[in-house]
Amino acid sequence: MFKFETINNKKILKSTLLTNAEHFFTTRESVITPRDLPELLCECNGNKLSIARYLNIEKDAIITPIQTHSSNIAIAKRDMEYPDTDALVVEDTDIAIALNFADCTPVILYDEKNNTGAISHAGWRGTAASIVPKTIEFMHKMYSSVPENITAIVGPAISMPNYQVDEEVFYKVKTTLHKDYNDFYKYDAISNKYNIDLKTVNLHQLQELGVRRIDKCEYCTYDSIDVFFSYRRENGKTARHSAVLKLKK
């Protein structure tokens, strides 16, 4: 279940399933990444400062990679840059991680036993490359994390009715799953294309890996344009909402 809260009177979205780590998704009100809208830079800087204060860290302790729709994963460290990185893992309780989205699927992962977590950026390329399972495998290698100890939060993203892809993309995504699910796509005979739901694909990837504590957000970024940003709805010229995670001490 998801609920809206506020930071400095600006709306954020949280899952009630994850209570042992600070996490949320920013909105248009609490935006921290202007991306294609430089006129928002001042507002973003102010919001980032408010979020840092809320998290009780310094502003530059919010670590954000340069996302390129890769399946590259790294451990977040302060004063380091992360080019070509679409999943960050955090182990340091004095920093936060933040990845940016505008239709792609954000997935927050938290291992309560080892107090470590991650955020993965799962657009169709990331989903086709199984970035979320790979992130969990990375956490297992580094911290001995196991799926039964992980809570997964699948955040707001574009929904099936608004996301149509060609046959090649559909099959690249479909072949990441070991079972034949029919709940994440619909075939459109007129266009000879497929409408797909990446949130549901990532849900199944998590379930097949053995993750049981999963909260999937029903908000569609395309439809909820008053709350979130949508790359497709706004023709590629938009800011980004962010998924944020900070471990508790």
C-alpha positions in Angstrom: 0.0 0.0 0.0 1.3 3.5 -0.9 0.5 6.8 0.8 1.4 10.4 0.3 3.4 12.3 2.9 5.2 15.6 2.8 8.7 17.0 3.2 8.6 20.8 3.8 4.9 20.7 2.8 5.8 19.1 -0.6 4.3 15.8 -1.6 6.3 12.5 -1.6 5.1 8.9 -2.0 6.0 6.0 0.4 5.2 2.3 0.7 3.7 1.2 4.0 5.4 -2.2 3.5 8.9 -0.8 4.1 9.3 0.6 7.6 12.9 -0.2 8.5 14.6 2.1 6.0 13.8 5.6 4.9 12.5 5.6 1.4 10.2 7.6 -0.9 9.4 8.8 -4.4 9.5 12.5 -5.1 6.8 14.2 -7.1 6.4 17.3 -9.2 6.2 19.3 -6.0 9.3 17.8 -4.4 11.3 17.4 -7.7 15.1 17.3 -7.3 16.2 16.7 -10.9 15.4 19.3 -13.5 16.9 17.3 -16.4 15.3 18.9 -19.5 13.7 21.8 -17.7 16.6 24.1 -16.5 14.0 26.6 -15.2 13.4 24.2 -12.3 17.0 24.2 -11.2 16.5 26.7 -8.3 13.4 24.8 -7.1 15.2 21.5 -7.3 18.2 22.8 -5.3 15.8 23.9 -2.6 13.9 20.7 -2.5 17.2 18.7 -2.4 18.3 20.7 0.6 15.0 20.1 2.3 15.2 16.3 1.6 18.8 16.2 2.9 17.7 17.9 6.2 14.8 15.5 6.4 17.2 12.6 6.1 19.7 14.3 8.5 22.5 14.2 6.0 24.4 16.9 4.0 23.1 17.8 0.5 26.1 16.3 -1.3 25.5 13.0 0.6 22.6 12.2 -1.8 24.4 10.1 -4.4 22.9 9.9 -7.9 24.5 8.1 -10.9 24.4 9.0 -14.6 21.8 6.6 -15.9 22.1 5.2 -19.4 19.6 2.3 -19.5 22.5 -0.1 -18.8 22.5 -3.1 -16.4 25.6 -1.8 -14.6 25.6 -1.9 -10.7 27.8 -0.1 -8.2 28.2 0.5 -4.5 27.5 4.1 -3.6 30.4 6.0 -2.0 30.6 9.7 -1.2 32.6 11.9 -3.4 32.6 9.5 -6.3 31.0 9.6 -9.7 29.0 6.9 -11.3 28.8 7.2 -15.1 26.8 4.6 -17.0 25.2 3.1 -13.9 21.6 2.1 -13.5 21.6 0.5 -10.1 23.2 1.7 -6.9 23.7 -0.3 -3.7 24.0 1.5 -0.4 25.8 0.2 2.7 26.8 3.5 4.3 24.2 4.9 6.8 25.6 8.5 6.3 24.5 8.8 2.7 21.4 8.3 0.6 21.0 7.1 -3.0 18.6 8.6 -5.5 17.8 7.5 -9.1 15.7 9.3 -11.5 12.6 8.3 -13.5 10.0 9.5 -16.0 8.0 6.4 -17.0 10.6 3.7 -16.4 10.1 1.4 -13.4 11.9 2.2 -10.1 12.6 -0.7 -7.8 13.8 -0.1 -4.3 15.3 -3.2 -2.5 16.1 -3.5 1.2 17.7 -6.3 3.1 16.7 -5.9 6.7 19.0 -8.6 8.1 22.2 -6.9 6.7 20.8 -3.4 6.6 21.7 -2.8 3.0 19.7 -1.7 0.1 19.6 -0.7 -3.6 17.6 1.2 -6.2 17.4 -0.2 -9.8 16.3 1.7 -12.9 14.2 -0.7 -14.9 13.2 0.7 -18.3 12.6 -1.9 -21.0 16.3 -2.2 -21.6 17.0 -2.7 -17.9 14.1 -5.1 -17.5 15.2 -7.1 -20.6 18.7 -7.3 -19.0 17.2 -8.4 -15.7 18.7 -5.5 -13.8 16.7 -6.1 -10.6 17.6 -9.8 -10.3 21.2 -8.9 -11.1 21.1 -6.3 -8.3 19.9 -8.9 -5.9 22.6 -11.2 -7.0 25.1 -8.4 -6.5 23.8 -7.9 -3.0 24.1 -11.6 -2.3 27.7 -11.6 -3.5 28.7 -8.6 -1.4 26.6 -9.0 1.7 25.1 -12.6 1.6 21.7 -11.1 1.0 19.0 -13.7 0.2 15.6 -13.1 -1.4 13.6 -14.1 1.6 15.1 -11.2 3.6 14.5 -8.6 0.9 11.6 -6.2 0.7 11.0 -4.8 -2.8 9.1 -1.7 -3.6 8.1 -1.3 -7.3 7.4 2.4 -7.7 5.2 4.5 -10.1 5.8 3.9 -13.8 3.9 3.9 -17.1 1.0 1.5 -17.3 0.2 -1.1 -20.0 -2.5 0.9 -21.8 0.0 3.7 -22.4 3.1 1.8 -23.2 3.3 0.1 -26.6 6.4 -1.6 -28.0 7.3 -3.6 -31.1 7.6 -7.4 -31.2 11.4 -7.4 -30.8 11.2 -5.5 -27.5 8.3 -7.6 -26.3 10.2 -10.8 -26.7 13.3 -9.4 -25.2 11.3 -8.6 -22.0 9.2 -11.8 -22.1 12.2 -14.2 -22.3 13.5 -12.9 -18.9 10.6 -14.9 -17.3 10.7 -18.6 -16.8 6.9 -19.0 -16.8 4.4 -18.1 -19.4 2.5 -15.1 -17.9 -0.3 -13.4 -19.7 -1.0 -10.5 -17.3 1.8 -8.1 -18.4 0.9 -7.7 -22.1 -1.8 -7.3 -24.6 -1.4 -7.8 -28.4 -2.8 -5.0 -30.6 -3.6 -6.6 -34.0 -4.2 -3.3 -35.7 -0.7 -1.9 -35.0 0.9 -5.3 -34.8 2.5 -4.2 -31.5 2.3 -5.1 -27.8 1.2 -3.1 -24.8 3.3 -4.1 -21.9 3.4 -3.4 -18.1 7.0 -3.3 -16.9 6.0 -3.1 -13.3 4.3 -6.5 -13.6 7.3 -8.0 -15.4 9.6 -6.8 -12.6 7.1 -8.2 -10.1 7.4 -11.6 -11.7 11.2 -11.4 -11.9 11.2 -10.8 -8.2 8.8 -13.5 -7.4 10.7 -16.1 -9.5 13.9 -15.2 -7.6 12.1 -15.9 -4.3 11.3 -12.4 -3.1 8.0 -12.5 -1.2 7.6 -9.0 0.4 6.7 -6.9 -2.6 4.6 -3.7 -2.9 3.7 -2.7 -6.5 2.5 0.8 -7.0 -0.6 1.3 -9.1 0.1 4.9 -10.1 0.7 5.3 -13.8 3.1 8.2 -14.6 1.5 8.8 -18.0 -2.0 9.2 -16.5 -0.9 10.9 -13.2 0.8 13.8 -15.0 -0.3 16.1 -12.2 1.8 14.2 -9.7 4.7 12.6 -11.7 6.7 13.2 -14.8 6.1 11.2 -18.0 8.7 11.1 -20.8 6.1 9.9 -23.3 3.3 12.1 -22.3 5.5 15.2 -22.3 7.3 14.3 -25.6 10.7 13.8 -24.1 11.0 17.3 -22.6 10.5 16.9 -18.8 12.1 16.7 -15.4 12.4 13.5 -13.4 10.9 12.2 -10.2 13.3 10.3 -8.0 13.4 7.1 -5.9 15.3 7.8 -2.7 16.7 5.3 -0.1 18.6 5.9 3.1 19.5 3.2 5.6 18.7 3.8 9.2 21.5 3.7 11.8 
